[in-house]
Amino acid sequence: MPRLDGTIAESLCHGAAQAPDRTTTVNDRVSDIRQDLENLSEQLAELAIDVLREAVDEGATSRPPLEKQLTQARRAVEKAVRALDGA
């Protein structure tokens, strides 16, 4: 991992303290990403329900593998949303 020399490290530290607008922008971006993830989670849930409906219509008696994958992906996205709650 490359090391930062004193000048770069100092400017990064001082720059963060002097630029509250940058922090607000970063917080806004994190909030936007969190919202995007929540929307993605909803889309995955809806798609999983569609897959289940289709399987029932076709007479399936067990959960389709695709529905299981979509549910797993939705749970992972929800975990990412929770990880950003404190950000």
C-alpha positions, 0 to 999 in steps of 0.5 A: 500500500503506498504511503502518503507523504506529509504534504499530501496527508496534511492537505487531505486532513486540513482539506476535510476540515475546511470543506464542509460542503464536500462533506455534505455532498458526500453525505448526499451521495451516500443517501442517494446510493442508499435510496437506490439500494432500497429501490433495487431491493424492492425490484428484486422482491417483486421479481422473486414474487413474479417468478413464484407466481409463474412457477405456481402457474406451471404446477411447481411444488417447490421454490424455483432456483431463480427465486432463491437466487433473487431472494439471496440477492435481495437480502445482500442488498438489504444488508448493504442498506443497513451498513449505510444506515450509520454512514 
